[in-house]
Structures are given as structure tokens and as C-alpha cells.
Amino acid sequence: MRLQPFSPTAWTDLGLEGRLSLKPPGLIGLSFSWNALFAFGATRAPDGSLWEATCFEAFLSLEGHAYLEFNLALDGRWNAYHFDSYRQPQPPSALPGVRLLEFSSAPGRCDATFEIAPSLFGKLARASLTAVIESKEGKISYWALDHAGTQPDFHDARSFVLDCDPARARVSKP
């Protein structure tokens, strides 16, 4: 599915696409692809704050107001967070019991498979795929399947436009 830049002046030739797959009893697959000729800027964010440089992300809502956030850098570093509600707790708490099972990165592609607890997997409801892209000139742009607000905000549940059906291992866009 094609990700859109928040600002229409961002690099339209990036051709950024994302894919989310669910595999019971608790596997989440993330794939991102882009024009391999695009030159990314910094991929090394300070202090584990992967979202401060080029970073691919998935937000997955659970029943109620809770949601999960996965961050993935091109060099294989990753973070997983659990939020009880919109941006709470702040700072976010690390999501226990998550393992990165597979990771690969090549020009124009980044893939990862995470394992999460089946108890969380069964509660997945909606999702969004996003990215923070830094160009070689140091300019940042924000990409998502949908931007619901007037500012880039990947935590905004209105932007979680994918329906997740963990029982059937299906993700769809209504």
C-alpha cells in the first residue's frame, strides 16, 4: 500500500510502499519498499530515538485505547512500545516479550518479522504504516497511509486505517 507524504512537496519519486502481515499465533511481518535510487540521509538516530532519522514504523491498536508502536531502522535496530492511551505513558514504556525474528535490508527494501505475545496478537484491531524519511540534505518528511490531522501525528488513531483480523491473519483497507 502506498504511503503518502504529509507535505505534498516531499519527494514524490520515493514511491514508498508498506505491507503488514499477520501470522498466528503472534507473528507480525513488516515490509517497506521504495525507489532504490533515493539517497537517504542519516540512519543513525541518537539515544535509540529511531524516529529522529530515517525510520519505518507500524502502529497497531488493541481493544480499547491501547496501541503498540514498532520502529525499524535500516541498520536493523528496532524498538517496540506499548501505550495505554494517546501518547501515554510518556516517555513510552518498552513492550516486553517482543522478539525480532528476521530482518533484511537491501537497496529499495526493508523487511522484518516480529513475534509478540499471543495475548496481545489476539487483541489487534486497526493499524497504520508510517515512516520518517531523512534526505541526504538533512530534510525530514513524514509518510503514512493516511494523515488525519493538521500536523503529522502517527499516534492519531484516526490514521489507523487498516483493519486487522488476527483470527484470519488478514489485514485490509476498508
SEBA-536448 format. One line per field, with one value per residue (C-alpha): residue in three letters; x, y, z. Coordinates in steps of 0.2 Angstrom, whole numbers, plus 2048, in hexadecimal, padded with zeros to 3 digits. Layout:
REM SEBA-536448
aa = [ALA; ...]
xx = [X; ...]
yy = [Y; ...]
zz = [Z; ...]
END
This chain:
REM SEBA-536448
aa = [MET; ARG; LEU; GLN; PRO; PHE; SER; PRO; THR; ALA; TRP; THR; ASP; LEU; GLY; LEU; GLU; GLY; ARG; LEU; SER; LEU; LYS; PRO; PRO; GLY; LEU; ILE; GLY; LEU; SER; PHE; SER; TRP; ASN; ALA; LEU; PHE; ALA; PHE; GLY; ALA; THR; ARG; ALA; PRO; ASP; GLY; SER; LEU; TRP; GLU; ALA; THR; CYS; PHE; GLU; ALA; PHE; LEU; SER; LEU; GLU; GLY; HIS; ALA; TYR; LEU; GLU; PHE; ASN; LEU; ALA; LEU; ASP; GLY; ARG; TRP; ASN; ALA; TYR; HIS; PHE; ASP; SER; TYR; ARG; GLN; PRO; GLN; PRO; PRO; SER; ALA; LEU; PRO; GLY; VAL; ARG; LEU; LEU; GLU; PHE; SER; SER; ALA; PRO; GLY; ARG; CYS; ASP; ALA; THR; PHE; GLU; ILE; ALA; PRO; SER; LEU; PHE; GLY; LYS; LEU; ALA; ARG; ALA; SER; LEU; THR; ALA; VAL; ILE; GLU; SER; LYS; GLU; GLY; LYS; ILE; SER; TYR; TRP; ALA; LEU; ASP; HIS; ALA; GLY; THR; GLN; PRO; ASP; PHE; HIS; ASP; ALA; ARG; SER; PHE; VAL; LEU; ASP; CYS; ASP; PRO; ALA; ARG; ALA; ARG; VAL; SER; LYS; PRO]
xx = [800; 807; 80C; 808; 814; 80C; 813; 80E; 81F; 829; 832; 824; 831; 834; 825; 824; 819; 816; 80E; 809; 805; 7FF; 803; 7FB; 7FF; 809; 814; 813; 81C; 821; 827; 82C; 832; 837; 840; 851; 859; 853; 862; 85D; 866; 86A; 865; 86D; 861; 868; 864; 859; 84C; 84B; 83D; 849; 851; 84B; 840; 832; 823; 813; 806; 7F9; 7EA; 7E4; 7D3; 7CE; 7DB; 7EB; 7F7; 808; 816; 824; 833; 83F; 850; 859; 867; 85C; 85A; 848; 83D; 82B; 820; 810; 804; 7F5; 7ED; 7F2; 805; 803; 80E; 81A; 828; 821; 824; 82E; 823; 828; 829; 82C; 839; 840; 841; 846; 84D; 854; 859; 85E; 85D; 84B; 844; 843; 83B; 838; 82E; 82A; 823; 817; 80D; 7FE; 7F4; 7F8; 7F7; 7E5; 7E0; 7E6; 7D8; 7DF; 7F0; 7FA; 80B; 816; 827; 833; 83E; 84E; 856; 868; 866; 85F; 84D; 840; 82F; 821; 818; 809; 7FA; 7F0; 7F2; 7E3; 7E8; 7EF; 801; 80A; 805; 807; 7FF; 7EE; 7E2; 7D8; 7E7; 7E7; 7DE; 7E2; 7D6; 7DF; 7D6; 7E3; 7D8; 7D8; 7EA; 7E3; 7E6; 7DB; 7D8; 7C5]
yy = [800; 811; 81D; 82F; 83E; 84A; 858; 857; 85F; 850; 844; 83D; 832; 828; 81C; 816; 807; 7FD; 7EC; 7E4; 7D2; 7C8; 7B6; 7AD; 7AA; 7BA; 7BF; 7D0; 7D3; 7E4; 7E8; 7F9; 7FC; 80C; 812; 80B; 81A; 826; 82B; 82B; 836; 831; 820; 822; 82A; 82F; 826; 819; 826; 81E; 829; 838; 832; 826; 819; 80E; 80B; 802; 807; 7F9; 7FD; 7F1; 7EF; 800; 80E; 805; 803; 7FC; 805; 7FD; 807; 7FF; 807; 802; 7FB; 7EF; 7F8; 7F8; 7FD; 7F8; 802; 800; 80E; 80D; 81C; 82B; 82D; 827; 822; 82F; 82B; 81B; 80A; 7FC; 7EE; 7DE; 7CD; 7D4; 7CB; 7D0; 7BF; 7C5; 7D4; 7D8; 7E9; 7EB; 7FA; 7FF; 7F2; 7EF; 7E0; 7DA; 7CD; 7D0; 7C4; 7CA; 7C2; 7B9; 7C2; 7D2; 7CB; 7C6; 7D7; 7E0; 7EB; 7F9; 7FE; 80B; 80A; 81A; 820; 82E; 831; 83C; 841; 842; 855; 853; 857; 84D; 847; 83D; 82F; 825; 81C; 82A; 83B; 83F; 84F; 860; 85B; 84B; 83F; 82D; 82A; 831; 822; 82A; 825; 813; 80E; 7FC; 7EF; 7E1; 7D0; 7C5; 7B6; 7B5; 7BD; 7CA; 7DD; 7E7; 7F9; 7FD]
zz = [800; 7FB; 809; 807; 80C; 819; 80E; 7FC; 7F8; 7FF; 7F3; 7E7; 7DF; 7EF; 7EB; 7FD; 800; 80F; 813; 824; 826; 834; 838; 847; 855; 856; 847; 83F; 82F; 829; 817; 810; 7FE; 7F5; 7E6; 7E8; 7E0; 7EF; 7FA; 80C; 819; 82A; 830; 841; 84D; 85E; 86E; 866; 860; 84F; 84A; 84A; 839; 82B; 834; 82E; 83B; 83E; 84A; 850; 85A; 867; 86E; 877; 876; 878; 869; 864; 85B; 851; 84B; 83E; 838; 828; 832; 83C; 84C; 852; 860; 866; 872; 87A; 87D; 889; 880; 874; 877; 889; 892; 88D; 88B; 883; 88C; 883; 87E; 887; 87E; 86D; 862; 851; 848; 837; 82F; 81E; 815; 803; 7F7; 7F6; 803; 816; 81D; 82F; 839; 84B; 857; 865; 872; 86C; 879; 871; 85F; 862; 867; 857; 84F; 843; 83D; 834; 82A; 82B; 828; 82D; 81E; 81F; 80E; 80B; 80D; 81F; 81B; 824; 81D; 825; 81B; 820; 818; 81E; 827; 831; 839; 835; 83B; 838; 847; 845; 856; 850; 850; 842; 837; 83B; 82B; 829; 830; 839; 83B; 845; 845; 831; 830; 825; 823; 818; 814; 815]
END
